[in-house]
Amino acid sequence: MQKGLSLGKVISVHSDSVEKGKIIAQKPEPHERLTGKIIVLVSQGPHELLYYCPDFTNKSIENARETADKMGLGLIAKALAI
């Protein structure tokens, strides 16, 4: 701040290689002359993948297959030994 530096824009993006909250890049780069505000690209960390399983409880195998097909899922019927 004493040198006239000021933060301009902060852009957040997901990154699989840079830890959340860490700066990925900046403009201008360290070796470049400062002509305005600094823009930084900040990591949000990797995308969080969430998968939900449909509830097949109390459905017939035919109905479960139909539901799975509509969702683009494969359904494998296997006898359970109880």
PELIN-V350425 format. One record per pair of residues at least 24 apart in sequence whose ideal C-beta (glycine too) atoms are under 7 Angstrom apart, sorted by the first residue. I is the first residue (numbers start at 1). J is the second residue. D is the distance in whole Angstrom. If there is no record, write none. Layout:
# PELIN-V350425
I/J/D + I/J/D
This chain:
# PELIN-V350425
5/34/7 + 5/38/6 + 6/37/5 + 7/37/6 + 7/38/6 + 8/36/7 + 8/37/3 + 8/38/6 + 8/39/5 + 9/39/5 + 10/40/6 + 10/42/6 + 11/39/7 + 11/41/5 + 11/42/7 + 12/42/5 + 12/44/5 + 13/41/6 + 13/43/7 + 13/44/6 + 14/44/5 + 14/45/7 + 14/46/6 + 14/47/5 + 15/43/4 + 15/45/7 + 15/46/7 + 16/46/5 + 18/43/4 + 19/43/6 + 19/45/7 + 20/44/6 + 20/45/3
